[in-house]
Protein backbone atom coordinates (compact mmCIF):
# COMPACT_ATOMS: atom_id res chain seq x y z
CA UNK A 1 0.00 0.00 0.00
CA UNK A 2 1.46 3.42 -0.91
CA UNK A 3 2.61 5.83 1.80
CA UNK A 4 1.70 9.51 1.51
CA UNK A 5 3.32 12.38 3.38
CA UNK A 6 1.28 15.20 4.89
CA UNK A 7 2.00 18.38 6.83
CA UNK A 8 -0.28 19.88 9.45
CA UNK A 9 -0.85 23.60 8.95
CA UNK A 10 -1.91 24.03 12.58
CA UNK A 11 1.09 22.52 14.39
CA UNK A 12 3.64 22.09 11.57
CA UNK A 13 4.12 18.35 12.10
CA UNK A 14 4.94 16.19 9.08
CA UNK A 15 3.52 12.66 9.09
CA UNK A 16 2.94 9.70 6.77
CA UNK A 17 -0.14 7.59 6.15
CA UNK A 18 -0.48 4.27 4.32
CA UNK A 19 -3.68 4.29 2.31
CA UNK A 20 -5.03 3.04 -1.02
CA UNK A 21 -4.34 5.21 -4.06
CA UNK A 22 -8.07 5.86 -4.39
CA UNK A 23 -7.93 7.65 -1.00
CA UNK A 24 -4.74 9.66 -1.63
CA UNK A 25 -6.68 12.94 -1.95
CA UNK A 26 -8.98 12.27 1.01
CA UNK A 27 -8.57 14.59 4.02
CA UNK A 28 -6.03 13.44 6.62
CA UNK A 29 -5.99 14.22 10.32
CA UNK A 30 -2.59 14.79 11.94
CA UNK A 31 -1.54 12.66 14.94
CA UNK A 32 -2.35 15.63 17.22
CA UNK A 33 -5.95 15.68 15.95
CA UNK A 34 -5.83 18.74 13.66
CA UNK A 35 -7.80 18.63 10.41
CA UNK A 36 -5.97 21.42 8.51
CA UNK A 37 -3.43 19.29 6.62
CA UNK A 38 -1.92 19.33 3.15
CA UNK A 39 -0.53 16.41 1.13
CA UNK A 40 3.14 16.88 0.26
CA UNK A 41 4.77 16.06 -3.05
CA UNK A 42 7.19 13.23 -2.36
CA UNK A 43 10.24 12.46 -4.45
CA UNK A 44 11.32 8.98 -5.42
CA UNK A 45 14.97 7.92 -5.38
CA UNK A 46 16.00 5.51 -8.09
CA UNK A 47 19.22 3.52 -8.11
CA UNK A 48 21.32 2.79 -11.15
CA UNK A 49 23.74 4.59 -13.37
CA UNK A 50 22.92 7.31 -15.86
CA UNK A 51 26.26 6.78 -17.60
CA UNK A 52 25.50 3.28 -18.93
CA UNK A 53 25.98 3.17 -22.72
CA UNK A 54 22.98 2.64 -24.96
CA UNK A 55 22.84 -0.71 -26.78
CA UNK A 56 24.28 -0.70 -30.29
CA UNK A 57 21.77 -1.00 -33.15
CA UNK A 58 21.43 -4.51 -34.59
CA UNK A 59 22.09 -5.37 -38.18
CA UNK A 60 18.93 -5.87 -40.22
CA UNK A 61 17.18 -2.66 -39.18
CA UNK A 62 14.33 -2.39 -36.74
CA UNK A 63 14.19 -0.14 -33.75
CA UNK A 64 14.41 -2.94 -31.20
CA UNK A 65 12.10 -3.49 -28.30
CA UNK A 66 9.48 -6.16 -27.84
CA UNK A 67 10.19 -9.85 -28.32
CA UNK A 68 10.88 -10.03 -32.04
CA UNK A 69 12.42 -6.56 -32.32
CA UNK A 70 14.71 -7.12 -29.37
CA UNK A 71 16.52 -10.19 -30.68
CA UNK A 72 15.04 -12.91 -28.47
CA UNK A 73 13.38 -14.70 -31.42
CA UNK A 74 16.50 -15.81 -33.26
LINUR-V940510 format. One record per residue. N is the residue number from 0. RES is the residue in three letters. PHI is phi in whole degrees, -180 to 180 (NA if undefined). PSI is psi as a letter, one per 40 degrees, with the letter a starting at -180 (999 if undefined). NEAR is the number of other C-alpha atoms within 8 Angstrom. Layout:
# LINUR-V940510
N_RES_PHI_PSI_NEAR ; N_RES_PHI_PSI_NEAR
This chain:
# LINUR-V940510
0_UNK_NA_h_6 ; 1_UNK_-66_i_7 ; 2_UNK_-108_h_8 ; 3_UNK_-118_i_12 ; 4_UNK_-105_h_12 ; 5_UNK_-131_i_13 ; 6_UNK_-128_h_13 ; 7_UNK_-85_h_14 ; 8_UNK_-76_d_9 ; 9_UNK_-77_d_7 ; 10_UNK_-111_e_6 ; 11_UNK_83_e_7 ; 12_UNK_-67_i_8 ; 13_UNK_-110_h_8 ; 14_UNK_-146_i_9 ; 15_UNK_-119_i_8 ; 16_UNK_-132_h_8 ; 17_UNK_-93_h_8 ; 18_UNK_-156_i_10 ; 19_UNK_-62_i_8 ; 20_UNK_-58_d_7 ; 21_UNK_-63_d_5 ; 22_UNK_-106_e_7 ; 23_UNK_-62_d_8 ; 24_UNK_-95_e_6 ; 25_UNK_-68_i_5 ; 26_UNK_-58_i_6 ; 27_UNK_-124_i_8 ; 28_UNK_-101_h_10 ; 29_UNK_-71_i_12 ; 30_UNK_-58_d_6 ; 31_UNK_-86_e_5 ; 32_UNK_96_e_6 ; 33_UNK_-81_i_11 ; 34_UNK_-98_e_9 ; 35_UNK_-86_g_8 ; 36_UNK_-122_i_14 ; 37_UNK_-134_h_9 ; 38_UNK_-78_h_9 ; 39_UNK_-93_i_8 ; 40_UNK_-84_h_5 ; 41_UNK_-94_i_6 ; 42_UNK_-101_i_4 ; 43_UNK_-116_h_4 ; 44_UNK_-94_h_4 ; 45_UNK_-117_h_4 ; 46_UNK_-87_i_4 ; 47_UNK_121_a_4 ; 48_UNK_-125_h_5 ; 49_UNK_-82_e_4 ; 50_UNK_-97_e_4 ; 51_UNK_-68_h_5 ; 52_UNK_-70_i_4 ; 53_UNK_-74_i_4 ; 54_UNK_-65_i_4 ; 55_UNK_-73_i_4 ; 56_UNK_-63_i_7 ; 57_UNK_-88_i_7 ; 58_UNK_-67_i_4 ; 59_UNK_101_e_4 ; 60_UNK_77_a_6 ; 61_UNK_85_i_6 ; 62_UNK_-93_e_6 ; 63_UNK_82_a_10 ; 64_UNK_88_i_7 ; 65_UNK_67_i_6 ; 66_UNK_-70_d_8 ; 67_UNK_-77_d_9 ; 68_UNK_-83_e_10 ; 69_UNK_-96_e_9 ; 70_UNK_94_e_8 ; 71_UNK_-89_e_7 ; 72_UNK_-110_f_6 ; 73_UNK_60_999_3
